[in-house]
């Protein structure tokens, strides 16, 4: 096909040179590559942020279980939700250019994100809760008071 195109152009004008001739099926992926790479990059960073948040939740819950002061974390959770939703709404304008056929303020996306974070918080809380459930053996070296 490329050879036929070159012959046809040569018949019209010998001084015209064809350079980097390729079918549209090969040219379109080259042009669209940045548009597909950006969402993949954002998803990778989102996954990293999710893993960091799970580790942070685990650390907070483990620390609170060790101190027996879980009510502080429970009181802080709604504030974190409010701040997180407000930040997500504020950042939605920046993310809107990467979305196709989806609004950046789609309530189902926010509900799905909140449900995912709640699920991850529950998963991160399981290990400290199971540790707190087990009774600690008495220390025979402890000095009675």
C-alpha positions as CSV (number, residue, x, y, z in Angstrom):
1,X,0.0,0.0,0.0
2,X,2.8,2.4,0.9
3,X,4.6,1.5,-2.3
4,X,1.5,2.2,-4.4
5,X,1.1,5.6,-2.7
6,X,4.8,6.5,-3.4
7,X,4.3,5.6,-7.1
8,X,1.2,7.6,-7.4
9,X,2.8,10.7,-5.8
10,X,5.8,10.3,-8.1
11,X,3.6,10.3,-11.1
12,X,2.0,13.5,-10.0
13,X,5.2,15.4,-9.0
14,X,8.7,13.9,-8.8
15,X,9.9,16.6,-6.4
16,X,7.4,15.6,-3.7
17,X,9.0,13.4,-1.1
18,X,7.0,11.2,1.3
19,X,8.4,10.8,4.7
20,X,7.2,8.6,7.6
21,X,4.3,7.1,5.7
22,X,2.1,4.9,7.9
23,X,-1.5,3.7,8.0
24,X,-3.9,5.6,10.3
25,X,-4.2,2.5,12.4
26,X,-0.5,3.0,13.3
27,X,-0.6,6.8,13.6
28,X,-3.6,7.0,16.0
29,X,-2.0,5.1,18.8
30,X,1.1,7.3,18.6
31,X,-1.1,10.4,19.0
32,X,-3.3,9.0,21.7
33,X,-0.5,7.6,23.8
34,X,-0.2,10.6,26.1
35,X,-4.0,10.6,26.7
36,X,-3.9,7.0,27.8
37,X,-0.7,7.3,29.8
38,X,-2.0,10.2,32.0
39,X,-4.9,8.2,33.4
40,X,-2.6,5.2,34.0
41,X,-0.2,7.5,35.9
42,X,-3.0,9.0,37.9
43,X,-4.3,5.6,38.8
44,X,-0.8,4.5,39.9
45,X,-0.5,7.5,42.2
46,X,-4.1,6.9,43.5
47,X,-3.1,3.3,44.3
48,X,0.0,4.5,46.1
49,X,-2.1,7.0,48.1
50,X,-4.6,4.3,48.9
51,X,-1.8,2.0,50.2
52,X,-0.4,4.9,52.2
53,X,-3.8,5.7,53.7
54,X,-4.3,2.0,54.7
55,X,-0.9,2.0,56.4
56,X,-1.7,5.2,58.2
57,X,-5.1,3.9,59.3
58,X,-3.4,0.7,60.6
59,X,-0.8,2.8,62.5
60,X,-3.4,5.0,64.1
61,X,-5.7,2.2,65.1
62,X,-2.8,0.1,66.5
63,X,-1.6,3.1,68.5
64,X,-5.1,3.9,69.8
65,X,-5.6,0.2,70.8
66,X,-2.4,0.2,72.7
67,X,-3.4,3.3,74.6
68,X,-7.1,2.3,74.9
69,X,-8.2,5.7,73.6
70,X,-10.2,4.7,70.6
71,X,-12.8,7.5,71.1
72,X,-10.4,10.1,69.8
73,X,-10.1,8.3,66.4
74,X,-13.8,7.9,66.2
75,X,-14.3,11.6,66.9
76,X,-11.8,12.6,64.3
77,X,-13.2,10.3,61.5
78,X,-16.1,12.6,60.5
79,X,-13.8,15.6,60.3
80,X,-11.5,13.6,58.0
81,X,-14.4,12.6,55.8
82,X,-15.6,16.2,55.5
83,X,-12.1,17.5,54.7
84,X,-11.5,14.7,52.2
85,X,-14.8,15.3,50.3
86,X,-14.1,19.1,50.3
87,X,-10.6,18.5,48.9
88,X,-12.0,16.0,46.3
89,X,-14.6,18.5,45.1
90,X,-11.9,21.3,45.0
91,X,-9.6,19.1,42.9
92,X,-12.3,17.8,40.6
93,X,-11.7,20.7,38.2
94,X,-8.1,19.6,37.6
95,X,-9.1,15.9,37.1
96,X,-12.0,16.7,34.8
97,X,-9.8,17.1,31.7
98,X,-8.7,13.4,32.1
99,X,-12.2,12.0,32.3
100,X,-14.1,10.7,29.3
101,X,-17.9,10.5,29.4
102,X,-17.9,10.9,33.2
103,X,-18.4,14.1,35.2
104,X,-15.8,14.8,37.8
105,X,-18.6,15.5,40.4
106,X,-20.4,12.3,39.7
107,X,-22.0,11.3,43.1
108,X,-21.7,7.6,42.3
109,X,-17.9,8.0,42.0
110,X,-17.8,9.8,45.4
111,X,-19.9,7.1,47.0
112,X,-17.8,4.4,45.5
113,X,-14.6,6.1,46.7
114,X,-16.0,6.5,50.2
115,X,-17.2,2.9,50.3
116,X,-13.7,1.8,49.1
117,X,-12.0,3.9,51.9
118,X,-14.4,2.5,54.5
119,X,-13.7,-1.0,53.4
120,X,-9.9,-0.4,53.5
121,X,-10.3,1.2,57.0
122,X,-12.1,-1.9,58.2
123,X,-9.5,-4.2,56.7
124,X,-6.7,-2.1,58.3
125,X,-8.5,-2.3,61.7
126,X,-8.9,-6.0,61.8
127,X,-5.3,-6.9,62.9
128,X,-5.2,-4.4,65.9
129,X,-8.7,-5.4,66.9
130,X,-7.8,-9.1,66.9
131,X,-4.7,-8.3,69.0
132,X,-6.8,-6.3,71.5
133,X,-9.2,-9.1,71.8
134,X,-6.6,-11.6,73.0
135,X,-5.9,-11.4,76.8
136,X,-2.4,-10.4,77.7
137,X,-0.7,-13.0,79.9
138,X,0.3,-11.8,83.4
139,X,3.9,-10.8,83.8
140,X,5.5,-12.9,86.5
141,X,8.4,-10.3,86.9
142,X,6.0,-7.4,87.6
143,X,6.2,-5.8,91.0
144,X,2.9,-5.7,92.7
145,X,1.8,-2.2,93.9
